[in-house]
Amino acid sequence: MSRSVNHVASRARRKKILRLTRGYIGRNKNVWTVAKNRWEKGQNHAYVGRKLKKRDYRKLWIQRINAGTRLNGMTYSQFMGLIHKNNIALNRKTLADLAMNEPEVFAKIVESLKN
């Protein structure tokens, strides 16, 4: 019996990857094996980048809260310790937004924690 090869499916698979690599430069978009490897590596970078983004935002929020608390005569660690001790349910994202955009409200929060 002759060998049966499904050219339609294999060509469709290759075209799909080549379509996904359309904006790449040189052989990264034309040559099947290079394009496939480049696309896989890009997917890896995207996955890692989504995790790094969360870290970066947390660092940014901490810096903003720290700057706001130091303007009001307290350190970040003291402030967060008092926040947790008093069961205040504001997360870092919200606190950073208050420290940046509503400094007078943030100052009132810090003063209430000092007392």
C-alpha positions in Angstrom: 0.0 0.0 0.0 1.3 3.5 -0.8 2.1 5.9 1.9 -0.5 8.5 2.8 0.6 12.0 3.8 -1.8 14.7 4.9 -0.2 17.6 3.1 -3.2 19.9 3.8 -2.8 19.7 7.6 1.0 19.9 7.7 0.9 22.9 5.3 -1.8 24.6 7.4 0.3 24.1 10.6 3.3 25.7 8.9 1.3 28.6 7.5 -0.2 29.3 10.9 3.3 29.8 12.4 4.5 31.8 9.4 1.4 34.0 9.8 2.2 34.6 13.5 5.8 35.6 12.6 4.9 38.0 9.9 6.5 41.1 11.5 9.8 39.5 12.2 13.0 40.3 10.3 14.9 38.2 7.7 14.8 34.4 8.0 12.8 34.7 11.2 9.7 35.2 9.1 10.4 33.1 6.0 12.2 29.9 7.0 10.0 27.4 8.7 12.4 26.0 11.3 13.8 29.4 12.2 10.4 31.0 12.3 9.1 28.2 14.6 12.0 28.5 17.0 11.7 32.3 17.0 7.9 32.2 17.7 8.4 29.7 20.5 11.0 31.9 22.1 8.8 34.9 21.8 6.0 33.0 23.6 8.4 32.1 26.4 9.4 35.8 26.8 5.8 36.8 26.8 5.0 34.3 29.6 8.0 35.5 31.7 7.1 39.1 31.0 3.7 38.7 32.5 5.2 37.5 35.7 7.8 40.3 35.7 5.2 43.0 35.2 3.5 42.0 38.5 6.9 42.3 40.3 7.6 45.7 38.7 4.2 47.1 39.7 4.6 46.0 43.3 8.0 47.6 43.5 6.6 50.8 42.1 3.7 50.9 44.6 6.1 50.3 47.5 8.3 53.2 46.3 5.4 55.5 46.1 4.0 54.5 49.5 7.5 54.9 51.0 7.9 58.4 49.5 4.4 59.4 50.8 5.1 58.1 54.3 8.5 59.7 54.6 6.9 63.1 53.7 4.7 62.5 56.8 7.4 61.5 59.2 7.3 57.7 59.0 9.0 54.8 57.2 7.4 52.3 54.9 7.9 49.4 57.2 6.5 51.2 60.2 3.5 52.3 58.1 2.8 48.8 56.8 3.2 47.3 60.2 0.6 49.7 61.6 -1.7 49.1 58.6 -1.7 45.4 59.3 -1.9 45.8 63.1 -5.0 48.0 62.7 -6.7 45.7 60.2 -7.0 48.4 57.5 -8.0 46.6 54.3 -6.2 48.9 51.8 -3.9 47.2 49.4 -0.6 48.6 48.1 -2.1 49.6 44.8 -4.7 51.7 46.4 -2.3 53.2 49.0 0.2 54.1 46.2 -2.6 55.8 44.2 -3.6 57.8 47.3 0.0 58.8 48.1 0.5 60.0 44.5 -2.9 61.6 43.6 -4.5 62.5 47.0 -1.6 63.4 49.3 -3.9 65.1 51.9 -6.0 62.0 52.2 -2.9 59.9 52.5 -1.5 62.3 55.2 -4.8 61.8 57.2 -4.3 58.0 57.0 -0.7 58.3 58.3 -1.8 60.7 61.1 -4.6 58.4 62.2 -2.1 55.5 62.4 0.3 57.6 64.4 -2.3 58.2 67.1 
